[in-house]
Amino acid sequence: MSQEVVVLGGGVGGSIVANQLVHAVSEEVNKGAVHITVISSRPDHVYQPLFLYMAFDQAVPAEAKRPERSILDPRISLIVEDATAVDTKAQTVSLKNGQTLHYDFLVIATGSKPSPELIPGLAEAAHWFYDEEPALKLRDALAQFDGGRVVLTVGLPHKCPVAPLEFTFMLDSWLRERGLREKTEIVYTYPIGRVHSLEPVANWAAPVMTERNIRPEVFFNMESVDPASRTITSLEGKTLKYDLLVTIPPHTGQKVIMDSGLGDKGGFIPVDRHSLLAEGTENVFVVGDATALPISKAGSTAHFEADVVAANLAQRLRGGLGTRRYDGKVFCFIESGGDKATYISFTYTNPPAPKAPSEMVHYFKLAYNRMYWLSSAGVM
Ligand SMILES: Cc1cc2nc3c(=O)[nH]c(=O)nc-3n(C[C@H](O)[C@H](O)[C@H](O)COP(=O)(O)OP(=O)(O)OC[C@H]3O[C@@H](n4cnc5c(N)ncnc54)[C@H](O)[C@@H]3O)c2cc1C
């Protein structure tokens, strides 16, 4: 009998775990002693960072997706279907089509989803760039924009912690190039008392905002939006008028996680921060946005976590203990407008320290956007 590994989610974390694992236990897979299955709700693998560039007409949808089958090693089985329940006692995953899969080891990598419906009026009134269709709508709205007040609002938690800053700085440059900056006020709101949750990033970004005449509005937690009067009101009692409202919606975990009773109230799964085992389990690993870890939800986080989980799973499948530990590593590029970017790299114990933006880092980010497909294939 083969040992069954089921990977739930064919995005960044799930694909990297599956591909790295199949190489690490290649012999066992070839002998039929280990079998790996990826379950994913969509046939395409989506590289989400390109949505930001799509909003500024600097990328098109075809560049952001490839068939998941083409990314996975041919020895990995792929099922394209929604999972509806995970039973960690029975060690099964149920699918929408009625199929039930048994696992010896499960990796949950279901990601997170923007949930604008949590704020009354937001979905109707605001633009966002966290999926293909909304990003294209925002692109069209920006193409028609000829000045006024742009308000950016941020819901927590959300994936890609630096995306609000990247969008704001890219918008500033985009408006300048078109001669619209003098006619536009940019208001950047943020839910806590500084412009970013990571203090060193806030300390770097605040003076850049002053330099570029971007108005920060902190302690602004979205309460409701009134599309008729084009106003957004915060829980703190502030109301802002907008001509164009752009939001990073608050995110939640996936329905399957909530329905299976695995998540916290936001649908994120509590895990051990080093082993990435779901609390109370010995054979359920969680990677990427799906964890409830208080660290950045980013593709790089999913990748670094996947490295650890694939290595530990390979050991466990061969009778070892699997003792590698995730150290909280995250790496994020930060586009800062004008074809420049910086980056941050940090762990649980070493805080980020953004450097002065440069053209070189910007072009490296653009290059990585193409190299990503090698990462997802488990090659780098
Ligand atoms: C605009 C934007 C810009 C970003 N920029 C960056 C960046 O510059 N750098 C960076 O590191 N990160 C960035 N990110 C974040 C990054 O894309 C995510 O953090 C990353 O994709 C998370 O990986 P994951 O594997 O956890 O989830 P995902 O990659 O989202 O994959 C989740 C998978 O689970 C599947 N799934 C979900 N529910 C089910 C179900 N019920 N049944 C079966 N399958 C299911 C989905 O179909 C999907 O394939 C950005 C994100 C956005 C939106």
PDBQT file of the ligand as one rigid body, heavy atoms in Angstrom, charges set to zero:
ROOT
HETATM    1  C1  LIG A 401      -2.225  42.056  -6.215  1.00  0.00    +0.000 C 
HETATM    2  C2  LIG A 401      -1.346  41.110  -5.466  1.00  0.00    +0.000 A 
HETATM    3  C3  LIG A 401       0.020  41.331  -5.419  1.00  0.00    +0.000 A 
HETATM    4  C4  LIG A 401       0.846  40.462  -4.730  1.00  0.00    +0.000 A 
HETATM    5  N1  LIG A 401       2.194  40.698  -4.733  1.00  0.00    +0.000 NA
HETATM    6  C5  LIG A 401       3.016  39.853  -4.083  1.00  0.00    +0.000 A 
HETATM    7  C6  LIG A 401       4.417  40.039  -4.123  1.00  0.00    +0.000 A 
HETATM    8  O1  LIG A 401       4.919  40.964  -4.786  1.00  0.00    +0.000 OA
HETATM    9  N2  LIG A 401       5.200  39.182  -3.427  1.00  0.00    +0.000 N 
HETATM   10  C7  LIG A 401       4.673  38.146  -2.708  1.00  0.00    +0.000 A 
HETATM   11  O2  LIG A 401       5.434  37.395  -2.088  1.00  0.00    +0.000 OA
HETATM   12  N3  LIG A 401       3.336  37.933  -2.660  1.00  0.00    +0.000 NA
HETATM   13  C8  LIG A 401       2.496  38.749  -3.329  1.00  0.00    +0.000 A 
HETATM   14  N4  LIG A 401       1.141  38.524  -3.316  1.00  0.00    +0.000 N 
HETATM   15  C9  LIG A 401       0.580  37.503  -2.408  1.00  0.00    +0.000 C 
HETATM   16  C10 LIG A 401       0.644  36.092  -2.947  1.00  0.00    +0.000 C 
HETATM   17  O3  LIG A 401       0.084  35.998  -4.242  1.00  0.00    +0.000 OA
HETATM   18  C11 LIG A 401      -0.098  35.154  -1.992  1.00  0.00    +0.000 C 
HETATM   19  O4  LIG A 401       0.305  35.420  -0.683  1.00  0.00    +0.000 OA
HETATM   20  C12 LIG A 401       0.211  33.716  -2.357  1.00  0.00    +0.000 C 
HETATM   21  O5  LIG A 401      -0.381  33.401  -3.598  1.00  0.00    +0.000 OA
HETATM   22  C13 LIG A 401      -0.268  32.764  -1.274  1.00  0.00    +0.000 C 
HETATM   23  O6  LIG A 401       0.009  31.455  -1.664  1.00  0.00    +0.000 OA
HETATM   24  P1  LIG A 401      -0.938  30.266  -1.166  1.00  0.00    +0.000 P 
HETATM   25  O7  LIG A 401      -0.379  29.027  -1.731  1.00  0.00    +0.000 OA
HETATM   26  O8  LIG A 401      -1.148  30.373   0.286  1.00  0.00    +0.000 OA
HETATM   27  O9  LIG A 401      -2.376  30.592  -1.826  1.00  0.00    +0.000 OA
HETATM   28  P2  LIG A 401      -2.744  30.780  -3.340  1.00  0.00    +0.000 P 
HETATM   29  O10 LIG A 401      -1.566  30.973  -4.188  1.00  0.00    +0.000 OA
HETATM   30  O11 LIG A 401      -3.810  31.827  -3.358  1.00  0.00    +0.000 OA
HETATM   31  O12 LIG A 401      -3.379  29.373  -3.732  1.00  0.00    +0.000 OA
HETATM   32  C14 LIG A 401      -4.542  28.869  -3.122  1.00  0.00    +0.000 C 
HETATM   33  C15 LIG A 401      -5.037  27.707  -3.962  1.00  0.00    +0.000 C 
HETATM   34  O13 LIG A 401      -6.033  26.998  -3.248  1.00  0.00    +0.000 OA
HETATM   35  C16 LIG A 401      -7.088  26.672  -4.129  1.00  0.00    +0.000 C 
HETATM   36  N5  LIG A 401      -8.300  26.495  -3.325  1.00  0.00    +0.000 N 
HETATM   37  C17 LIG A 401      -8.896  27.396  -2.515  1.00  0.00    +0.000 A 
HETATM   38  N6  LIG A 401      -9.998  26.860  -1.957  1.00  0.00    +0.000 NA
HETATM   39  C18 LIG A 401     -10.079  25.595  -2.417  1.00  0.00    +0.000 A 
HETATM   40  C19 LIG A 401     -11.012  24.528  -2.222  1.00  0.00    +0.000 A 
HETATM   41  N7  LIG A 401     -12.085  24.652  -1.440  1.00  0.00    +0.000 N 
HETATM   42  N8  LIG A 401     -10.795  23.361  -2.870  1.00  0.00    +0.000 NA
HETATM   43  C20 LIG A 401      -9.731  23.208  -3.696  1.00  0.00    +0.000 A 
HETATM   44  N9  LIG A 401      -8.828  24.181  -3.911  1.00  0.00    +0.000 NA
HETATM   45  C21 LIG A 401      -9.005  25.348  -3.275  1.00  0.00    +0.000 A 
HETATM   46  C22 LIG A 401      -7.125  27.851  -5.091  1.00  0.00    +0.000 C 
HETATM   47  O14 LIG A 401      -7.771  27.527  -6.297  1.00  0.00    +0.000 OA
HETATM   48  C23 LIG A 401      -5.649  28.129  -5.284  1.00  0.00    +0.000 C 
HETATM   49  O15 LIG A 401      -5.128  27.321  -6.317  1.00  0.00    +0.000 OA
HETATM   50  C24 LIG A 401       0.291  39.345  -4.048  1.00  0.00    +0.000 A 
HETATM   51  C25 LIG A 401      -1.078  39.112  -4.112  1.00  0.00    +0.000 A 
HETATM   52  C26 LIG A 401      -1.902  39.967  -4.814  1.00  0.00    +0.000 A 
HETATM   53  C27 LIG A 401      -3.368  39.688  -4.889  1.00  0.00    +0.000 C 
ENDROOT
TORSDOF 0
